[in-house]
Amino acid sequence: MTIATQTRDMGVGAASADTHGLHRTLDWKGAFWIASGVPALVLISIGGMGATAGKLAFLVWMISVLMGLIQSYSYAEIAGLFANKSGGAAVYGAAAWLRYSKLIAPLSVWCNWFAWTPVLSLGCAVAAGYILNAIAPLPSFTAESPQVLAWLQDASNAAAIAGKSGAEAANIAITALTADATPFIRSFKLLDFSFFGLAKIEVGATFFIGAALMLATFAVQHRGILGTARIQMWIGLLVIVPMLIVGIVPFLTGNVEYSNFTPLVPPNGAWDNAGWTMFLGALFIAGWSSYAFETAVCYTREFKNPAADTKKAIIAAGILCVVVYSLVAASFQGHLGLEGMTQPGIVDGTGVAAAMGDMVGGNNAIVVHLLEMMMILALILAIMMAMAGSSRTLYQGGVDGWLPKYLGHVNEHGAPTRAMWTDLVFNLGLLTFAASDATAYYLILSISNVGYMLFIFLNLQSTWIHRIDSPHIPRPYRAPNWLVALGAFLGFVNLALMGAGAKVWGNPNALWYGLIFAALIIPVFLYRHYIQDGGKFPNHMLEDLDLKSQDLGERRAGFLPYLTLLLAAGVVLSSHYYFQLPPTP
């Protein structure tokens, strides 16, 4: 036992000098600043949350982020077992399931990646919208605008408004004038077609601006994790401080209307089956944002002192998210009300900065422009965080034998560049969807979140599986038993949210689409394991557990992991079929 522990310690120390792998240059504060992009995710879906949860929206955010904090203690424990791995909780949890199924283990890694990677495309789409609004704003007309009155009096337009009421004629005039005055860059489309009726493919200005932002993020991260953390720290300060101001100032200045928080009922006005479905659907999508600070443990392999830094990073990031999510969600709802939160600009994210400007600066133009810059920086922060975390998940999957070998490569700066290129290319494809409309945006979000909930479940269970199967392995941090048990229970809660709530976000088949995408790991893994590796795992894969890759150890948990999977399937199916949306009129 002593000899094995010394070997692991020697491996950690030697890693700092390894020029062929990730470099140990990071402390917990660096990981905290990388994860500081998570609070910005609340701004991406705050409008959609209002439309789905109604006046319950602020409560949904608070419940969800507290669930994420509870779950983070389990991640902190299992991350401490693997000082030599990067890629986050998915990689650490996969090692627990490997004894019981070669297919379940890579599912954890795959689901974590396809849950995280869309942050790049979704964030770039919203950021591109802000940039377009700044350089080529859309024209704005009302029924009283001189241009509208002139258009209505023009004899050449008489046929278009013949037989129409005054309001209808004004709307026709506004539509025609808006189309004529819209800058070319806003209407330019290189491609525009339907993708099998699921969503619209669109390649235009939003796509090209978003692609430029992705490439800029790639260029920053090409220099390695330490440079990324330093840039993230300064951007993080420029984002988090204004978000805290937005969360606090409206309460101090009386800009919060407390009637906007009551009554606590779903949008349909009743706690019936349809009302619960909408509430659970809101909690489902909130988890995609509010659980995301678990990315702080993606960098264990790059920590100078992984035993101490891992726990500090994730708990600090979790506390920050609890504060920011709760304050910002409450202040937005209290100021805007349900009607304001469901405006198109809030739902698609491009009007959030203007709303914040009204909340803290009385809609002062200078304040609004500053907050628009903050929103762009916030989205860049989230994009950088997502590329850093998801690329390391791909990298470790390539190193450990879950994913194709080419992903396990780093450049001279210790950056996993092939994994980053894979992220980039995949998200350029997603960006053609995300750039089209809010419906496609939320469809991508709900499908990716199916993967996220599967990953969350598998990893919350992996904590107790690791304890049963590897009780002798030293744990730098050991979570209290009651938190591990509560985390395991929340894993089933998350599956119930997934079964009931995936259908709420734009497509009734989102759950099945997500499960189909999750199943794509099967041919990918079979190719890597049986064709590239000849049915054997790399020798180093489980060295932290004192195991050799072909001797996976005794299955001390017995039938319990399999029983857990059977119960999980039952929870998903029963919640999916029991909870139903209200019939469409």
N, C-alpha and C positions, 0 to 999 in steps of 0.2 A: 504494500500500500504506500509506504513512504517512498520507495523507489519510483513508483508510477507517478506520484505527485511531483517529485523532483523533475522527472522527465518532462512533464507538462510545463512546469515553470521554466525549464531551460528552453523549451520550444517558444514560449512567449518572449523570453528575453532575446533569443536569437532572431525573432521575427523583426525586431526593430532594425536590424542590419540587413535584412533581406531585400535585395534590389529587384527581385523577380516577383514579388507579391505586393499586397497592399502595405503601405508604410504606417508605422505606429507614430503618428505625429499629432494626434488629437487628444484633448482632455474633455471632461464632461461638459465644460462651458461651450466648447466648440460644437459638440453634438446638440446642446441645448439651442444654440443659435441657428443651426441648420433646421432643427425642428420648429423654430419660431415661425416658419411659414404656415404651420397648421392653423393658428387662429384666423388667418386670412381666408381660410376655406369657408368660414361661416358666411362671408359676404357673397360667396358664389351661389349658395342655395337658399339664402334667407328669404328671397321673394317666393320661390317655389314652396318653401315651408309654410309661409303664410297662406298661400292658396290652398294647401292641403290640410293643414292643422287648424286654420282659423285662429281664434283667440287662445288656443292651446299652444301656439307656436313657441312662446317663450318658455313654457313649462317643458315642452319636448326637448328643447336645447339643453335645459338644466339637467333633466333626467339623463339624457344621453351622455353628456360630458362626465357626469358623476359615474355612470356605468363604465366609461372608458378609464377613469382614474382607478376604480376598483380592479379592473382587468389588468392594469399596467403592473401591479405587484407580482402577478404570476409571470409576466414577461420578464420582469427584472430578475426573478429567480432562475428561470431556465437560460437566460442570456449569460448569467454568471458561470454556467457549466461549460460554456464554449468560448474560451478566451481566444481561440485561433480561428474563429469563423466571423464572417460578415454576413449581411443579408437580412438581418432582423429575426423576429420571433418565428417566422415561417420556417427558416432553416433550422433553428434550435428545436422547434416542435416536431419537425419531420423526423428527427433522429429518434424520438420516442415511439413513433408509429411504425418505424422500419421493421422492428421485430415482428410485427403483426401483419403487415402487408406491404409489399414492395410498391403497390400502386397508390395506397393512401398517403404514404410519405411524400412523394413528389407532388401530389395534389395540393398539399399545404403550400409548397413553394410557388407553384404555378398560380394558384388562386390569389396569393398575396401580390404577385407581380401584376396580374391583369386587373386587380383592384386599384393598385397604385398608379400604374402607368398612364391612365387617362387624364390624370391631373395635368399632364403636359398639354394635351390637346384642348381640354376644356378651359384651362387657365389662359392659354394663348388665344383662344377664340374670344374670351371676354376682354382680355387686354387689347387685342386688335380692335375690338369695338370702341374702346375708349380712345385709342389713337386715331381711328377714323373720325370719331366725333370731334376731335381736336383739329384735325387738318382738313376735313371735308364735312362740316356739320350738315345735317339734313335741314331743309327749309321748313319753316313753321308758319302755318296760316290758320286763321280763324274765320268764322262767318262774317266778322266785321272788318277783316283786312281789306285795304283799298284794292289790292290785286284781285281778291275774290269778287268784290262788288263790280269791278271793271269787267271781269270775265263774264259775270252774269248779265251785264248790259250789252255785251258784244253780240251782235245779231248772228254772227257765224256759229255761235254756241247754242242758238235757240232750239235746234232740233234735239240736242243732247238732254235738255232739261224740260222738254215739252211734257205736260201732264204731271210734273213732279211738284211736290209740296216745296215750300220755301226752304225747309231744313234739308230735304233730299237734294234740292238743287245746289245748296251751299256745299254739301258733302261732295257732290260730283265735281264742283269747281275746285274744291280743296285738293281732291285726288289728282285732277288734271294738272293743276299748278305745281303740286309737289313733284309729280313725275317730270315735268318740264324743267324744274329748277334743281333737281337732285344732281349733284356733281357726278361726272362720268365714273369716277373711281368707285362710287358707291353702287352703281348699277352694272359695272363691268363683270362679266362672267365668262371665263374660259370654258368651263363645263357646268352643266346644270341638268340633272336628270334624276329620276326616281330609282332607288336601289331596291328592287323586288317589292315595292310598296311599303317597306319598313321605314325608310327615311330618304331624304333628298341628298344627293351628292352635289356639292357646289364648290367650284374652284374659282375664287374671285379675289378681291382685295383683302378680305378677312383671312383667307387661306395664306396668301403670300406674306402678309404682315406677321401672322402667327408663326409661319415657317421661319422667318427671319429671327423672331424671338427665340425659337427653339435652338437655332444654330448659334446664337449668341450665348445661350446657356451652356451649350456643349463646349464652346470655346473657353468659357470660364472654368468649367470642371475638368477640362483636359489637363490643367496644371496640377491636379491632385486635390485631396480633401482639405488640406490646411488652408490653401488659398480660397477654396469655396467657403469654408467656415468664416474666414475673415470678412469676405464680402457680405455673407449672410448676416453677420453681426451688425454692420452699419445699415444695411437695408432693413433688418429687423427692428432696429431702434426707430428708424424713420416711419415704420408701419405700426408697431405696437403702441408707441406713445400716442399717436393720433387716435388709434382705436380705443384706447383707454379714455381719452378725452371724450370721444363720441359716446362711450358707455356711461360716463359719469356726469358730464356737464348738463345734459337735458334734465336730469333729476334735480340738479342744484338751481337751474334757472326757471323751473316751472314749465318746461316744454314737454312734459309728460302728462298725458290725460289718462288717469287711472281707470276710467271706464272702459278703456281699450283692452283691459285684461279680463273683463267679465262680460257675460257669464262663461264659466269654464265648461263649454260644450263644443263638440265637433262642428264643422261648418254646416252640417245638415240639421243642427239644432237638437239632436237627441243622442243619448248613449245607447243606441240600438246597434244591431249587427253592422250596418253600413257606417255608423259613426265610429265604432271601434276599429273597423277596417281602415278608415282614414287616419285615425290616431296612430295605429300600429304602423301604417305605411309611412307616416311622418317620422316616427322613431327609427324605422328602417333606414331611410335616406339620411337622417341626421348622423347615424353612426359612421357613415362614410367620411364625414368631416371631423366629428368630435372624438372618434377613437384614434385618429391618425397620428397622434403624438407618439404612438408606439414606434414610429420611425427612428426615434432617438437611440434604439438599441441595434440599429442596422450597422453601427460603426464599431462594434466590440473589437473586431480584428484590427482596427486602427487607433484604439485607445492606448495611451501610454500606460495606464494602470487600469486594465479592464475590470478587475475585482471591485474597485471603488467607483470608477467612473460610470459604469453601466447603470447602477441604481440611481445615482445622483442625476444623471441626464434625464431618464424617463420620468422620475417623480417631479423634478423641477419643471419639465415641459408640461406634465399633466396639470400641475397646480396653475401654471400660466393659462392653460386652456380653460380650466374651470372658471377662472376669474373673467377672462375676456369673453368667452362664449355667453356666460350668464348676463354680464353687463350689456354687451352689444345687442343681444337678442331682445332683452327687456326694454332697452332705450329705443330701439327701432320700433317695436310694436307700440310702446307707450306714446311715441310721437306721431307715427304715421297712421296708426289704426289699421284695421283689416283692409279697408278700401285702399289706403295708400300702399300697403305691402303687396297688394295684388296687381298694381299697375304694371304694364308691360316692361317698362324700364327697370323696375325692381326685380321682376321675375327673370329677365334675361341677364341681369347684372349690370347693364350699362348705365342705369340711372341711380345706382347706389351712392355714388360720390355726391351727386346733386342733393340727394336726400340728406346725407350727412352734413352737407354745407348748410342746409336749412335748419338742421337740428342744433348746430353749435354756432353758426355765424349769421343767422337770419337771411340766408340765401345770398350773402355777400359774394360778388363775383370772384374776388381774389381768394376768399376762403374756399369756394367751390373748385377753382382751378388747382389750388394746392391739394385739396382732397382727391381730385382726379389724378394728380401725379402720385399721391399716396396709394390710390387703388391700383395703378399700373405697377408701382413698386411692390405692392402686396401680392399681386398675381405673379410677378417675376420671382418673388421670394418662394411662393408655393411651387412654381415650376422648377426652380433650382432644387428645392427640397425633394420633389418627386423624382427628378432624374437621378439625384444622388442616391436615394434609397432604393428605387426600383432597379437601377443598373447594378447595384451591389447584390440584390437578390438574384438577378440573372447570373452575375459573376460567380457567386457561391454555388449556385445550382450547376454551373458548368464545371467548377472545381470538384464538387462532391459526387458527380455522376448522375445528377437528376436531369440535366438539360444538355444540349449539344456541347461538345468539347470547346468549340471556338469561343464560347462565351467566357471561358476561364483565363482570359488574357488581360494583362495590365501593361500600360506604357511605362516609360522611364520615370514618370512622376507618381506611379502607383495608382493611376486612374484606370478603371475597367473600360477601356475605350470601345472594345467590340460590343460589350453589353450596352454601352451608351448609344452606339450607332443603331443597334437593334431597337432600342427604345425610340430613337428619333424616327426611324423609317416607319415603325408601327404607328406612331402618333401622327405622322404626316397623313397617313391613310385615315385615321380617326378624325383628323382636323377637317377633312372634306365633309364629314357628317356634322360635326359640332359647329361648323361655320354656317350651316344652313338655317336652322331655326331652333327655338327653345324646345320643341318636341323631341328633335333628334338629340339635343343636349341631355335631356333628362332620361331618354332611353339608354344612351351610353352610360349614364350615371347609375341607373338601376341595374343594368346587366353587370357592370363591374362590381357593384355592391353585393350581388349574389356571390361572387367570388370572395369578396371581403368577409362576408358572414361565415362562409365555409371555412376560411382560414382562421377566423376568430374562434370558431367552435373547436376546431382540431387542436389549436394551440392552448386554449384554456384547459382542455382535457389532458394535454401532454404534460402539464405540470405534475399532476398526481401520478401519471404513468411513469414519468422519470423518477419520482420518489419511490415507487414500488420496485421498479426494475434496477435502479442505480442508487440505492440508499447510501452506499459507501463513498460516493464521489463528493469531495468538498464543495460546499456552496458558499461563495462569498457573501451572498445574501439569501436568507431563507424567509419567505413570506409567512405570516401567521397562518395557522391551519384554517382558521375561519375565513380568511380572505381567499385562500386557494379553493375552499369548498364553495364560497359564494361566486367566485369566478367561474368554476365549472358549471354551476347552475345558470349563470348569465349566458354561458355558451348556448344552452338550450333556449333561453329567452330570445337570443339573437336569431336562432333558427326559426322560432315562431314569428318573429318580426319579418323575416325574409319570406316565409311561406304566405303570410297574410298580406304583406305590404308591397311586394315587388310589382304586383299588378296595378298599383295605384298610380305609377309614374309613366303614363303615356302609352303603355302597351299591355294588354291582358296576358300576353305570353312571355313577359320579361323574365319570369322565374325560369321557364324552360329554356329560353335563349341563354341565360346565364349558366344553367347546368350543362347545356350542350358545349358551351365554350370551355367550361371547366373540364369536361371529358376529353378535350383535345390533348391534354397532357398524356393520355394513354399511348397514342402512337409516338409522340415525341420521346417519352421515357423509354418505350420499348426499343426505339431506334438507338438511343444512346447506350442503354444498358446491354442489349443483346448483340447489336451490330458493331457499335464502336468499342465497347468494353468487354465483349465476349461473355456477358453474364456475370461479371465480377465488378464490385465496387472498388474505387481507388483505396489503397491501403491506409491513407491518412484520414479517411472520412470521419471515423468515430474515435480518433485517438484521444479526445478529451474524456471519453467514457471508459477508457482502458480496454477498448474492444478492437479487434481486427475486423476488417471489412467483410470477410467471408464467415466470421464467427460472430453472430449478432447477439449472442448471450441468451440467457434463459428468459422465457416469457413468464415472469413472476406474476404479472397481473392476470394471467389465465384468460378466462372468457370475458372479463369485464370490458376491455376495449371494444370487442365485437358487440356486446350487449349495448354499449354506449352508441355505436353506429346504428344499430337497429332502432333504438329509441329515437335517435336523431331523425332518421327517415320518417318515423311515425309522426314526430312533431311537425316536420315540414309539410307533409301531405295533409294531415288533419287541419292545420291552420290555413293552408291554402284553400281547401275546399269548404271549410266552415265559414271563414270570413269572406264576405262578398261586398263589392261596391253597390251603391244604389243603382237601380235600373235607369238607363238613360231615357229622358223624356222623348 
